[in-house]
Amino acid sequence: MSIAEILPSVISLPHADKFRLVQLLLEQLAKEDGIALQSPPDPQPFNPRQFFGVAHSSRQEVDAYLADMREGWQ
C-alpha cells in the first residue's frame, strides 16, 4: 500500500486519531531501529490543597497596594 492510497483515509481522521497514528508509527520505527523508548512518568495525583489560597494571597497583595495608593491621594 502506498502513501498516496493511505493519505485520504488519514486526512479524514479526527485530530486525536491522527496523533495516535503518529505515536504508533514512531513506536514502530523505534522498535525496528532497536531504540528503547522511555515511558512517560506517572502523573502526580491532583491535590487541591497544594493550590488552596494561591489566588487569594495575590488578591490580598493587590488590595493592599491599592489601599496604600488611595492613602497617598487623601
PDB file of N, CA, C, O and CB in Angstrom:
ATOM      1  N   MET A   1       0.851  -1.166   0.000  1.00  0.00           N
ATOM      2  CA  MET A   1       0.000   0.000   0.000  1.00  0.00           C
ATOM      3  C   MET A   1       0.901   1.235   0.000  1.00  0.00           C
ATOM      4  O   MET A   1       1.880   1.291   0.745  1.00  0.00           O
ATOM      5  CB  MET A   1      -0.971  -0.005   1.225  1.00  0.00           C
ATOM      6  N   SER A   2       0.579   2.203  -0.816  1.00  0.00           N
ATOM      7  CA  SER A   2       1.407   3.405  -0.921  1.00  0.00           C
ATOM      8  C   SER A   2       0.842   4.529  -0.058  1.00  0.00           C
ATOM      9  O   SER A   2      -0.297   4.471   0.407  1.00  0.00           O
ATOM     10  CB  SER A   2       1.508   3.861  -2.386  1.00  0.00           C
ATOM     11  N   ILE A   3       1.664   5.547   0.142  1.00  0.00           N
ATOM     12  CA  ILE A   3       1.237   6.710   0.921  1.00  0.00           C
ATOM     13  C   ILE A   3       0.065   7.399   0.233  1.00  0.00           C
ATOM     14  O   ILE A   3      -0.855   7.872   0.901  1.00  0.00           O
ATOM     15  CB  ILE A   3       2.407   7.701   1.111  1.00  0.00           C
ATOM     16  N   ALA A   4       0.089   7.458  -1.097  1.00  0.00           N
ATOM     17  CA  ALA A   4      -0.995   8.099  -1.838  1.00  0.00           C
ATOM     18  C   ALA A   4      -2.330   7.394  -1.593  1.00  0.00           C
ATOM     19  O   ALA A   4      -3.381   8.034  -1.611  1.00  0.00           O
ATOM     20  CB  ALA A   4      -0.677   8.112  -3.336  1.00  0.00           C
ATOM     21  N   GLU A   5      -2.294   6.090  -1.367  1.00  0.00           N
ATOM     22  CA  GLU A   5      -3.526   5.344  -1.099  1.00  0.00           C
ATOM     23  C   GLU A   5      -4.007   5.550   0.342  1.00  0.00           C
ATOM     24  O   GLU A   5      -5.210   5.549   0.606  1.00  0.00           O
ATOM     25  CB  GLU A   5      -3.307   3.850  -1.369  1.00  0.00           C
ATOM     26  N   ILE A   6      -3.068   5.724   1.260  1.00  0.00           N
ATOM     27  CA  ILE A   6      -3.410   5.862   2.678  1.00  0.00           C
ATOM     28  C   ILE A   6      -3.807   7.291   3.032  1.00  0.00           C
ATOM     29  O   ILE A   6      -4.654   7.499   3.901  1.00  0.00           O
ATOM     30  CB  ILE A   6      -2.239   5.424   3.544  1.00  0.00           C
ATOM     31  N   LEU A   7      -3.210   8.266   2.377  1.00  0.00           N
ATOM     32  CA  LEU A   7      -3.371   9.669   2.745  1.00  0.00           C
ATOM     33  C   LEU A   7      -4.829  10.138   2.826  1.00  0.00           C
ATOM     34  O   LEU A   7      -5.166  10.827   3.789  1.00  0.00           O
ATOM     35  CB  LEU A   7      -2.640  10.518   1.763  1.00  0.00           C
ATOM     36  N   PRO A   8      -5.704   9.812   1.886  1.00  0.00           N
ATOM     37  CA  PRO A   8      -7.099  10.262   2.019  1.00  0.00           C
ATOM     38  C   PRO A   8      -7.768   9.755   3.301  1.00  0.00           C
ATOM     39  O   PRO A   8      -8.561  10.470   3.913  1.00  0.00           O
ATOM     40  CB  PRO A   8      -7.906   9.802   0.815  1.00  0.00           C
ATOM     41  N   SER A   9      -7.451   8.536   3.701  1.00  0.00           N
ATOM     42  CA  SER A   9      -8.017   7.998   4.942  1.00  0.00           C
ATOM     43  C   SER A   9      -7.465   8.723   6.155  1.00  0.00           C
ATOM     44  O   SER A   9      -8.195   8.993   7.108  1.00  0.00           O
ATOM     45  CB  SER A   9      -7.732   6.502   5.057  1.00  0.00           C
ATOM     46  N   VAL A  10      -6.169   9.042   6.121  1.00  0.00           N
ATOM     47  CA  VAL A  10      -5.539   9.732   7.245  1.00  0.00           C
ATOM     48  C   VAL A  10      -6.095  11.146   7.368  1.00  0.00           C
ATOM     49  O   VAL A  10      -6.337  11.621   8.477  1.00  0.00           O
ATOM     50  CB  VAL A  10      -4.004   9.770   7.075  1.00  0.00           C
ATOM     51  N   ILE A  11      -6.298  11.814   6.253  1.00  0.00           N
ATOM     52  CA  ILE A  11      -6.811  13.186   6.265  1.00  0.00           C
ATOM     53  C   ILE A  11      -8.195  13.244   6.903  1.00  0.00           C
ATOM     54  O   ILE A  11      -8.527  14.225   7.569  1.00  0.00           O
ATOM     55  CB  ILE A  11      -6.865  13.753   4.837  1.00  0.00           C
ATOM     56  N   SER A  12      -8.993  12.221   6.711  1.00  0.00           N
ATOM     57  CA  SER A  12     -10.357  12.231   7.245  1.00  0.00           C
ATOM     58  C   SER A  12     -10.424  11.881   8.736  1.00  0.00           C
ATOM     59  O   SER A  12     -11.491  11.995   9.340  1.00  0.00           O
ATOM     60  CB  SER A  12     -11.214  11.260   6.464  1.00  0.00           C
ATOM     61  N   LEU A  13      -9.317  11.463   9.335  1.00  0.00           N
ATOM     62  CA  LEU A  13      -9.313  11.109  10.758  1.00  0.00           C
ATOM     63  C   LEU A  13      -9.451  12.345  11.638  1.00  0.00           C
ATOM     64  O   LEU A  13      -9.010  13.427  11.251  1.00  0.00           O
ATOM     65  CB  LEU A  13      -8.031  10.356  11.115  1.00  0.00           C
ATOM     66  N   PRO A  14     -10.056  12.200  12.816  1.00  0.00           N
ATOM     67  CA  PRO A  14     -10.060  13.307  13.780  1.00  0.00           C
ATOM     68  C   PRO A  14      -8.642  13.537  14.315  1.00  0.00           C
ATOM     69  O   PRO A  14      -7.777  12.669  14.201  1.00  0.00           O
ATOM     70  CB  PRO A  14     -11.045  13.013  14.952  1.00  0.00           C
ATOM     71  N   HIS A  15      -8.418  14.716  14.900  1.00  0.00           N
ATOM     72  CA  HIS A  15      -7.079  15.073  15.377  1.00  0.00           C
ATOM     73  C   HIS A  15      -6.525  14.052  16.364  1.00  0.00           C
ATOM     74  O   HIS A  15      -5.352  13.686  16.280  1.00  0.00           O
ATOM     75  CB  HIS A  15      -7.107  16.444  16.027  1.00  0.00           C
ATOM     76  N   ALA A  16      -7.344  13.593  17.288  1.00  0.00           N
ATOM     77  CA  ALA A  16      -6.877  12.645  18.300  1.00  0.00           C
ATOM     78  C   ALA A  16      -6.381  11.357  17.650  1.00  0.00           C
ATOM     79  O   ALA A  16      -5.366  10.800  18.068  1.00  0.00           O
ATOM     80  CB  ALA A  16      -7.998  12.333  19.304  1.00  0.00           C
ATOM     81  N   ASP A  17      -7.087  10.890  16.641  1.00  0.00           N
ATOM     82  CA  ASP A  17      -6.671   9.672  15.951  1.00  0.00           C
ATOM     83  C   ASP A  17      -5.397   9.895  15.143  1.00  0.00           C
ATOM     84  O   ASP A  17      -4.567   8.992  15.029  1.00  0.00           O
ATOM     85  CB  ASP A  17      -7.787   9.175  15.038  1.00  0.00           C
ATOM     86  N   LYS A  18      -5.238  11.087  14.584  1.00  0.00           N
ATOM     87  CA  LYS A  18      -4.002  11.395  13.857  1.00  0.00           C
ATOM     88  C   LYS A  18      -2.805  11.372  14.798  1.00  0.00           C
ATOM     89  O   LYS A  18      -1.748  10.843  14.453  1.00  0.00           O
ATOM     90  CB  LYS A  18      -4.106  12.768  13.166  1.00  0.00           C
ATOM     91  N   PHE A  19      -2.973  11.951  15.999  1.00  0.00           N
ATOM     92  CA  PHE A  19      -1.883  11.916  16.970  1.00  0.00           C
ATOM     93  C   PHE A  19      -1.561  10.480  17.379  1.00  0.00           C
ATOM     94  O   PHE A  19      -0.394  10.111  17.509  1.00  0.00           O
ATOM     95  CB  PHE A  19      -2.242  12.749  18.206  1.00  0.00           C
ATOM     96  N   ARG A  20      -2.593   9.681  17.578  1.00  0.00           N
ATOM     97  CA  ARG A  20      -2.377   8.275  17.948  1.00  0.00           C
ATOM     98  C   ARG A  20      -1.669   7.537  16.820  1.00  0.00           C
ATOM     99  O   ARG A  20      -0.795   6.711  17.081  1.00  0.00           O
ATOM    100  CB  ARG A  20      -3.720   7.582  18.281  1.00  0.00           C
ATOM    101  N   LEU A  21      -2.029   7.817  15.577  1.00  0.00           N
ATOM    102  CA  LEU A  21      -1.379   7.191  14.429  1.00  0.00           C
ATOM    103  C   LEU A  21       0.099   7.550  14.380  1.00  0.00           C
ATOM    104  O   LEU A  21       0.944   6.684  14.153  1.00  0.00           O
ATOM    105  CB  LEU A  21      -2.067   7.611  13.127  1.00  0.00           C
ATOM    106  N   VAL A  22       0.412   8.820  14.591  1.00  0.00           N
ATOM    107  CA  VAL A  22       1.811   9.254  14.599  1.00  0.00           C
ATOM    108  C   VAL A  22       2.565   8.555  15.721  1.00  0.00           C
ATOM    109  O   VAL A  22       3.699   8.117  15.532  1.00  0.00           O
ATOM    110  CB  VAL A  22       1.910  10.790  14.758  1.00  0.00           C
ATOM    111  N   GLN A  23       1.939   8.451  16.886  1.00  0.00           N
ATOM    112  CA  GLN A  23       2.578   7.781  18.019  1.00  0.00           C
ATOM    113  C   GLN A  23       2.874   6.320  17.679  1.00  0.00           C
ATOM    114  O   GLN A  23       3.966   5.823  17.955  1.00  0.00           O
ATOM    115  CB  GLN A  23       1.684   7.869  19.274  1.00  0.00           C
ATOM    116  N   LEU A  24       1.911   5.644  17.089  1.00  0.00           N
ATOM    117  CA  LEU A  24       2.114   4.247  16.718  1.00  0.00           C
ATOM    118  C   LEU A  24       3.221   4.094  15.679  1.00  0.00           C
ATOM    119  O   LEU A  24       4.031   3.171  15.759  1.00  0.00           O
ATOM    120  CB  LEU A  24       0.818   3.652  16.186  1.00  0.00           C
ATOM    121  N   LEU A  25       3.252   5.004  14.701  1.00  0.00           N
ATOM    122  CA  LEU A  25       4.297   4.942  13.680  1.00  0.00           C
ATOM    123  C   LEU A  25       5.681   5.163  14.280  1.00  0.00           C
ATOM    124  O   LEU A  25       6.633   4.468  13.924  1.00  0.00           O
ATOM    125  CB  LEU A  25       4.033   5.975  12.590  1.00  0.00           C
ATOM    126  N   LEU A  26       5.794   6.122  15.183  1.00  0.00           N
ATOM    127  CA  LEU A  26       7.085   6.381  15.820  1.00  0.00           C
ATOM    128  C   LEU A  26       7.527   5.205  16.686  1.00  0.00           C
ATOM    129  O   LEU A  26       8.710   4.863  16.715  1.00  0.00           O
ATOM    130  CB  LEU A  26       7.012   7.652  16.666  1.00  0.00           C
ATOM    131  N   GLU A  27       6.587   4.588  17.388  1.00  0.00           N
ATOM    132  CA  GLU A  27       6.923   3.411  18.185  1.00  0.00           C
ATOM    133  C   GLU A  27       7.401   2.274  17.289  1.00  0.00           C
ATOM    134  O   GLU A  27       8.358   1.578  17.626  1.00  0.00           O
ATOM    135  CB  GLU A  27       5.712   2.960  19.018  1.00  0.00           C
ATOM    136  N   GLN A  28       6.742   2.084  16.155  1.00  0.00           N
ATOM    137  CA  GLN A  28       7.134   1.030  15.219  1.00  0.00           C
ATOM    138  C   GLN A  28       8.526   1.300  14.652  1.00  0.00           C
ATOM    139  O   GLN A  28       9.344   0.384  14.559  1.00  0.00           O
ATOM    140  CB  GLN A  28       6.109   0.914  14.077  1.00  0.00           C
ATOM    141  N   LEU A  29       8.801   2.548  14.273  1.00  0.00           N
ATOM    142  CA  LEU A  29      10.127   2.897  13.755  1.00  0.00           C
ATOM    143  C   LEU A  29      11.204   2.688  14.810  1.00  0.00           C
ATOM    144  O   LEU A  29      12.285   2.185  14.503  1.00  0.00           O
ATOM    145  CB  LEU A  29      10.146   4.349  13.270  1.00  0.00           C
ATOM    146  N   ALA A  30      10.922   3.064  16.032  1.00  0.00           N
ATOM    147  CA  ALA A  30      11.894   2.880  17.113  1.00  0.00           C
ATOM    148  C   ALA A  30      12.154   1.397  17.348  1.00  0.00           C
ATOM    149  O   ALA A  30      13.296   0.990  17.561  1.00  0.00           O
ATOM    150  CB  ALA A  30      11.396   3.546  18.412  1.00  0.00           C
ATOM    151  N   LYS A  31      11.098   0.593  17.310  1.00  0.00           N
ATOM    152  CA  LYS A  31      11.260  -0.847  17.507  1.00  0.00           C
ATOM    153  C   LYS A  31      12.113  -1.448  16.392  1.00  0.00           C
ATOM    154  O   LYS A  31      12.984  -2.277  16.656  1.00  0.00           O
ATOM    155  CB  LYS A  31       9.887  -1.544  17.563  1.00  0.00           C
ATOM    156  N   GLU A  32      11.867  -1.033  15.145  1.00  0.00           N
ATOM    157  CA  GLU A  32      12.637  -1.544  14.014  1.00  0.00           C
ATOM    158  C   GLU A  32      14.107  -1.148  14.100  1.00  0.00           C
ATOM    159  O   GLU A  32      14.982  -1.908  13.685  1.00  0.00           O
ATOM    160  CB  GLU A  32      12.043  -1.041  12.709  1.00  0.00           C
ATOM    161  N   ASP A  33      14.382   0.043  14.637  1.00  0.00           N
ATOM    162  CA  ASP A  33      15.762   0.510  14.762  1.00  0.00           C
ATOM    163  C   ASP A  33      16.417   0.064  16.063  1.00  0.00           C
ATOM    164  O   ASP A  33      17.584   0.373  16.305  1.00  0.00           O
ATOM    165  CB  ASP A  33      15.804   2.014  14.666  1.00  0.00           C
ATOM    166  N   GLY A  34      15.683  -0.654  16.900  1.00  0.00           N
ATOM    167  CA  GLY A  34      16.240  -1.142  18.153  1.00  0.00           C
ATOM    168  C   GLY A  34      16.437  -0.067  19.202  1.00  0.00           C
ATOM    169  O   GLY A  34      17.312  -0.187  20.060  1.00  0.00           O
ATOM    170  N   ILE A  35      15.635   0.977  19.142  1.00  0.00           N
ATOM    171  CA  ILE A  35      15.730   2.072  20.110  1.00  0.00           C
ATOM    172  C   ILE A  35      14.750   1.793  21.244  1.00  0.00           C
ATOM    173  O   ILE A  35      13.561   1.563  21.019  1.00  0.00           O
ATOM    174  CB  ILE A  35      15.432   3.460  19.436  1.00  0.00           C
ATOM    175  N   ALA A  36      15.277   1.817  22.468  1.00  0.00           N
ATOM    176  CA  ALA A  36      14.413   1.609  23.633  1.00  0.00           C
ATOM    177  C   ALA A  36      13.679   2.907  23.942  1.00  0.00           C
ATOM    178  O   ALA A  36      14.298   3.959  24.098  1.00  0.00           O
ATOM    179  CB  ALA A  36      15.237   1.133  24.870  1.00  0.00           C
ATOM    180  N   LEU A  37      12.378   2.824  24.027  1.00  0.00           N
ATOM    181  CA  LEU A  37      11.575   4.003  24.329  1.00  0.00           C
ATOM    182  C   LEU A  37      11.368   4.120  25.830  1.00  0.00           C
ATOM    183  O   LEU A  37      11.187   3.126  26.533  1.00  0.00           O
ATOM    184  CB  LEU A  37      10.220   3.945  23.601  1.00  0.00           C
ATOM    185  N   GLN A  38      11.399   5.358  26.302  1.00  0.00           N
ATOM    186  CA  GLN A  38      11.123   5.613  27.709  1.00  0.00           C
ATOM    187  C   GLN A  38       9.645   5.937  27.845  1.00  0.00           C
ATOM    188  O   GLN A  38       9.106   6.768  27.114  1.00  0.00           O
ATOM    189  CB  GLN A  38      12.011   6.772  28.268  1.00  0.00           C
ATOM    190  N   SER A  39       9.011   5.279  28.778  1.00  0.00           N
ATOM    191  CA  SER A  39       7.604   5.604  29.009  1.00  0.00           C
ATOM    192  C   SER A  39       7.536   6.860  29.867  1.00  0.00           C
ATOM    193  O   SER A  39       8.391   7.071  30.727  1.00  0.00           O
ATOM    194  CB  SER A  39       6.849   4.417  29.693  1.00  0.00           C
ATOM    195  N   PRO A  40       6.532   7.690  29.641  1.00  0.00           N
ATOM    196  CA  PRO A  40       6.427   8.924  30.427  1.00  0.00           C
ATOM    197  C   PRO A  40       6.183   8.590  31.896  1.00  0.00           C
ATOM    198  O   PRO A  40       5.558   7.576  32.207  1.00  0.00           O
ATOM    199  CB  PRO A  40       5.290   9.827  29.884  1.00  0.00           C
ATOM    200  N   PRO A  41       6.671   9.435  32.797  1.00  0.00           N
ATOM    201  CA  PRO A  41       6.443   9.165  34.222  1.00  0.00           C
ATOM    202  C   PRO A  41       4.958   9.276  34.562  1.00  0.00           C
ATOM    203  O   PRO A  41       4.207  10.017  33.928  1.00  0.00           O
ATOM    204  CB  PRO A  41       7.262  10.140  35.095  1.00  0.00           C
ATOM    205  N   ASP A  42       4.566   8.528  35.564  1.00  0.00           N
ATOM    206  CA  ASP A  42       3.173   8.594  36.007  1.00  0.00           C
ATOM    207  C   ASP A  42       2.897   9.979  36.572  1.00  0.00           C
ATOM    208  O   ASP A  42       3.691  10.496  37.359  1.00  0.00           O
ATOM    209  CB  ASP A  42       2.865   7.495  37.066  1.00  0.00           C
ATOM    210  N   PRO A  43       1.789  10.579  36.183  1.00  0.00           N
ATOM    211  CA  PRO A  43       1.482  11.921  36.694  1.00  0.00           C
ATOM    212  C   PRO A  43       1.170  11.871  38.186  1.00  0.00           C
ATOM    213  O   PRO A  43       0.661  10.875  38.701  1.00  0.00           O
ATOM    214  CB  PRO A  43       0.293  12.536  35.925  1.00  0.00           C
ATOM    215  N   GLN A  44       1.486  12.960  38.859  1.00  0.00           N
ATOM    216  CA  GLN A  44       1.169  13.070  40.277  1.00  0.00           C
ATOM    217  C   GLN A  44      -0.347  13.190  40.418  1.00  0.00           C
ATOM    218  O   GLN A  44      -0.987  13.865  39.612  1.00  0.00           O
ATOM    219  CB  GLN A  44       1.898  14.295  40.931  1.00  0.00           C
ATOM    220  N   PRO A  45      -0.929  12.545  41.426  1.00  0.00           N
ATOM    221  CA  PRO A  45      -2.372  12.732  41.623  1.00  0.00           C
ATOM    222  C   PRO A  45      -2.658  14.184  41.999  1.00  0.00           C
ATOM    223  O   PRO A  45      -1.871  14.825  42.696  1.00  0.00           O
ATOM    224  CB  PRO A  45      -2.913  11.770  42.720  1.00  0.00           C
ATOM    225  N   PHE A  46      -3.782  14.681  41.532  1.00  0.00           N
ATOM    226  CA  PHE A  46      -4.133  16.074  41.789  1.00  0.00           C
ATOM    227  C   PHE A  46      -4.441  16.267  43.262  1.00  0.00           C
ATOM    228  O   PHE A  46      -5.235  15.528  43.844  1.00  0.00           O
ATOM    229  CB  PHE A  46      -5.334  16.505  40.929  1.00  0.00           C
ATOM    230  N   ASN A  47      -3.807  17.261  43.857  1.00  0.00           N
ATOM    231  CA  ASN A  47      -4.028  17.593  45.259  1.00  0.00           C
ATOM    232  C   ASN A  47      -4.477  19.047  45.329  1.00  0.00           C
ATOM    233  O   ASN A  47      -3.646  19.948  45.210  1.00  0.00           O
ATOM    234  CB  ASN A  47      -2.736  17.354  46.118  1.00  0.00           C
ATOM    235  N   PRO A  48      -5.777  19.301  45.520  1.00  0.00           N
ATOM    236  CA  PRO A  48      -6.253  20.687  45.530  1.00  0.00           C
ATOM    237  C   PRO A  48      -5.696  21.496  46.692  1.00  0.00           C
ATOM    238  O   PRO A  48      -5.637  22.723  46.610  1.00  0.00           O
ATOM    239  CB  PRO A  48      -7.759  20.712  45.581  1.00  0.00           C
ATOM    240  N   ARG A  49      -5.286  20.841  47.773  1.00  0.00           N
ATOM    241  CA  ARG A  49      -4.732  21.564  48.920  1.00  0.00           C
ATOM    242  C   ARG A  49      -3.441  22.281  48.552  1.00  0.00           C
ATOM    243  O   ARG A  49      -3.088  23.290  49.162  1.00  0.00           O
ATOM    244  CB  ARG A  49      -4.481  20.605  50.083  1.00  0.00           C
ATOM    245  N   GLN A  50      -2.743  21.761  47.559  1.00  0.00           N
ATOM    246  CA  GLN A  50      -1.498  22.386  47.110  1.00  0.00           C
ATOM    247  C   GLN A  50      -1.764  23.783  46.550  1.00  0.00           C
ATOM    248  O   GLN A  50      -0.894  24.651  46.618  1.00  0.00           O
ATOM    249  CB  GLN A  50      -0.810  21.510  46.047  1.00  0.00           C
ATOM    250  N   PHE A  51      -2.945  24.003  46.004  1.00  0.00           N
ATOM    251  CA  PHE A  51      -3.266  25.265  45.357  1.00  0.00           C
ATOM    252  C   PHE A  51      -4.185  26.157  46.187  1.00  0.00           C
ATOM    253  O   PHE A  51      -4.512  27.266  45.765  1.00  0.00           O
ATOM    254  CB  PHE A  51      -3.899  24.997  44.031  1.00  0.00           C
ATOM    255  N   PHE A  52      -4.600  25.694  47.346  1.00  0.00           N
ATOM    256  CA  PHE A  52      -5.531  26.461  48.162  1.00  0.00           C
ATOM    257  C   PHE A  52      -4.885  27.763  48.612  1.00  0.00           C
ATOM    258  O   PHE A  52      -3.796  27.757  49.186  1.00  0.00           O
ATOM    259  CB  PHE A  52      -5.990  25.640  49.376  1.00  0.00           C
ATOM    260  N   GLY A  53      -5.549  28.861  48.355  1.00  0.00           N
ATOM    261  CA  GLY A  53      -5.067  30.158  48.800  1.00  0.00           C
ATOM    262  C   GLY A  53      -4.083  30.829  47.868  1.00  0.00           C
ATOM    263  O   GLY A  53      -3.671  31.955  48.145  1.00  0.00           O
ATOM    264  N   VAL A  54      -3.689  30.202  46.786  1.00  0.00           N
ATOM    265  CA  VAL A  54      -2.709  30.802  45.885  1.00  0.00           C
ATOM    266  C   VAL A  54      -3.259  32.078  45.271  1.00  0.00           C
ATOM    267  O   VAL A  54      -2.596  33.115  45.295  1.00  0.00           O
ATOM    268  CB  VAL A  54      -2.310  29.813  44.784  1.00  0.00           C
ATOM    269  N   ALA A  55      -4.451  32.011  44.727  1.00  0.00           N
ATOM    270  CA  ALA A  55      -5.044  33.202  44.117  1.00  0.00           C
ATOM    271  C   ALA A  55      -5.434  34.215  45.182  1.00  0.00           C
ATOM    272  O   ALA A  55      -5.381  35.422  44.948  1.00  0.00           O
ATOM    273  CB  ALA A  55      -6.268  32.825  43.273  1.00  0.00           C
ATOM    274  N   HIS A  56      -5.824  33.727  46.344  1.00  0.00           N
ATOM    275  CA  HIS A  56      -6.257  34.623  47.419  1.00  0.00           C
ATOM    276  C   HIS A  56      -5.107  35.504  47.898  1.00  0.00           C
ATOM    277  O   HIS A  56      -5.306  36.688  48.169  1.00  0.00           O
ATOM    278  CB  HIS A  56      -6.824  33.813  48.595  1.00  0.00           C
ATOM    279  N   SER A  57      -3.915  34.942  48.003  1.00  0.00           N
ATOM    280  CA  SER A  57      -2.791  35.742  48.504  1.00  0.00           C
ATOM    281  C   SER A  57      -2.425  36.848  47.520  1.00  0.00           C
ATOM    282  O   SER A  57      -2.117  37.965  47.937  1.00  0.00           O
ATOM    283  CB  SER A  57      -1.568  34.846  48.766  1.00  0.00           C
ATOM    284  N   SER A  58      -2.455  36.557  46.232  1.00  0.00           N
ATOM    285  CA  SER A  58      -2.129  37.606  45.269  1.00  0.00           C
ATOM    286  C   SER A  58      -3.218  38.687  45.272  1.00  0.00           C
ATOM    287  O   SER A  58      -2.917  39.863  45.069  1.00  0.00           O
ATOM    288  CB  SER A  58      -1.963  37.008  43.850  1.00  0.00           C
ATOM    289  N   ARG A  59      -4.443  38.311  45.493  1.00  0.00           N
ATOM    290  CA  ARG A  59      -5.535  39.282  45.576  1.00  0.00           C
ATOM    291  C   ARG A  59      -5.326  40.187  46.787  1.00  0.00           C
ATOM    292  O   ARG A  59      -5.571  41.391  46.716  1.00  0.00           O
ATOM    293  CB  ARG A  59      -6.911  38.565  45.663  1.00  0.00           C
ATOM    294  N   GLN A  60      -4.877  39.611  47.887  1.00  0.00           N
ATOM    295  CA  GLN A  60      -4.604  40.400  49.087  1.00  0.00           C
ATOM    296  C   GLN A  60      -3.487  41.405  48.828  1.00  0.00           C
ATOM    297  O   GLN A  60      -3.555  42.547  49.283  1.00  0.00           O
ATOM    298  CB  GLN A  60      -4.232  39.482  50.262  1.00  0.00           C
ATOM    299  N   GLU A  61      -2.468  40.982  48.104  1.00  0.00           N
ATOM    300  CA  GLU A  61      -1.368  41.892  47.790  1.00  0.00           C
ATOM    301  C   GLU A  61      -1.846  43.054  46.927  1.00  0.00           C
ATOM    302  O   GLU A  61      -1.449  44.198  47.146  1.00  0.00           O
ATOM    303  CB  GLU A  61      -0.238  41.139  47.081  1.00  0.00           C
ATOM    304  N   VAL A  62      -2.691  42.765  45.954  1.00  0.00           N
ATOM    305  CA  VAL A  62      -3.227  43.819  45.090  1.00  0.00           C
ATOM    306  C   VAL A  62      -4.093  44.769  45.906  1.00  0.00           C
ATOM    307  O   VAL A  62      -3.996  45.987  45.749  1.00  0.00           O
ATOM    308  CB  VAL A  62      -4.043  43.212  43.924  1.00  0.00           C
ATOM    309  N   ASP A  63      -4.937  44.223  46.775  1.00  0.00           N
ATOM    310  CA  ASP A  63      -5.787  45.073  47.615  1.00  0.00           C
ATOM    311  C   ASP A  63      -4.950  45.962  48.530  1.00  0.00           C
ATOM    312  O   ASP A  63      -5.272  47.135  48.720  1.00  0.00           O
ATOM    313  CB  ASP A  63      -6.741  44.212  48.451  1.00  0.00           C
ATOM    314  N   ALA A  64      -3.883  45.414  49.095  1.00  0.00           N
ATOM    315  CA  ALA A  64      -3.011  46.208  49.970  1.00  0.00           C
ATOM    316  C   ALA A  64      -2.325  47.316  49.176  1.00  0.00           C
ATOM    317  O   ALA A  64      -2.197  48.439  49.662  1.00  0.00           O
ATOM    318  CB  ALA A  64      -1.955  45.308  50.650  1.00  0.00           C
ATOM    319  N   TYR A  65      -1.891  47.008  47.974  1.00  0.00           N
ATOM    320  CA  TYR A  65      -1.250  48.010  47.122  1.00  0.00           C
ATOM    321  C   TYR A  65      -2.233  49.138  46.799  1.00  0.00           C
ATOM    322  O   TYR A  65      -1.884  50.314  46.894  1.00  0.00           O
ATOM    323  CB  TYR A  65      -0.725  47.360  45.818  1.00  0.00           C
ATOM    324  N   LEU A  66      -3.447  48.782  46.421  1.00  0.00           N
ATOM    325  CA  LEU A  66      -4.448  49.796  46.090  1.00  0.00           C
ATOM    326  C   LEU A  66      -4.799  50.643  47.310  1.00  0.00           C
ATOM    327  O   LEU A  66      -4.989  51.853  47.192  1.00  0.00           O
ATOM    328  CB  LEU A  66      -5.710  49.136  45.528  1.00  0.00           C
ATOM    329  N   ALA A  67      -4.886  50.016  48.474  1.00  0.00           N
ATOM    330  CA  ALA A  67      -5.180  50.767  49.696  1.00  0.00           C
ATOM    331  C   ALA A  67      -4.058  51.753  49.992  1.00  0.00           C
ATOM    332  O   ALA A  67      -4.327  52.888  50.385  1.00  0.00           O
ATOM    333  CB  ALA A  67      -5.382  49.809  50.890  1.00  0.00           C
ATOM    334  N   ASP A  68      -2.807  51.343  49.813  1.00  0.00           N
ATOM    335  CA  ASP A  68      -1.672  52.250  50.031  1.00  0.00           C
ATOM    336  C   ASP A  68      -1.713  53.414  49.049  1.00  0.00           C
ATOM    337  O   ASP A  68      -1.413  54.550  49.416  1.00  0.00           O
ATOM    338  CB  ASP A  68      -0.339  51.491  49.894  1.00  0.00           C
ATOM    339  N   MET A  69      -2.077  53.137  47.820  1.00  0.00           N
ATOM    340  CA  MET A  69      -2.130  54.195  46.813  1.00  0.00           C
ATOM    341  C   MET A  69      -3.253  55.189  47.128  1.00  0.00           C
ATOM    342  O   MET A  69      -3.090  56.391  46.916  1.00  0.00           O
ATOM    343  CB  MET A  69      -2.330  53.589  45.408  1.00  0.00           C
ATOM    344  N   ARG A  70      -4.382  54.701  47.627  1.00  0.00           N
ATOM    345  CA  ARG A  70      -5.502  55.580  47.971  1.00  0.00           C
ATOM    346  C   ARG A  70      -5.129  56.503  49.124  1.00  0.00           C
ATOM    347  O   ARG A  70      -5.521  57.670  49.145  1.00  0.00           O
ATOM    348  CB  ARG A  70      -6.746  54.754  48.336  1.00  0.00           C
ATOM    349  N   GLU A  71      -4.377  55.982  50.074  1.00  0.00           N
ATOM    350  CA  GLU A  71      -3.975  56.799  51.220  1.00  0.00           C
ATOM    351  C   GLU A  71      -3.114  57.974  50.776  1.00  0.00           C
ATOM    352  O   GLU A  71      -3.183  59.052  51.368  1.00  0.00           O
ATOM    353  CB  GLU A  71      -3.216  55.950  52.244  1.00  0.00           C
ATOM    354  N   GLY A  72      -2.316  57.779  49.755  1.00  0.00           N
ATOM    355  CA  GLY A  72      -1.463  58.846  49.246  1.00  0.00           C
ATOM    356  C   GLY A  72      -2.245  59.968  48.596  1.00  0.00           C
ATOM    357  O   GLY A  72      -1.748  61.091  48.519  1.00  0.00           O
ATOM    358  N   TRP A  73      -3.466  59.697  48.120  1.00  0.00           N
ATOM    359  CA  TRP A  73      -4.283  60.709  47.450  1.00  0.00           C
ATOM    360  C   TRP A  73      -5.138  61.504  48.424  1.00  0.00           C
ATOM    361  O   TRP A  73      -5.722  62.518  48.040  1.00  0.00           O
ATOM    362  CB  TRP A  73      -5.171  60.057  46.417  1.00  0.00           C
ATOM    363  N   GLN A  74      -5.223  61.079  49.646  1.00  0.00           N
ATOM    364  CA  GLN A  74      -6.111  61.759  50.605  1.00  0.00           C
ATOM    365  C   GLN A  74      -5.388  62.832  51.360  1.00  0.00           C
ATOM    366  O   GLN A  74      -5.984  63.501  52.204  1.00  0.00           O
ATOM    367  CB  GLN A  74      -6.706  60.771  51.582  1.00  0.00           C
TER     368      GLN A  74
END
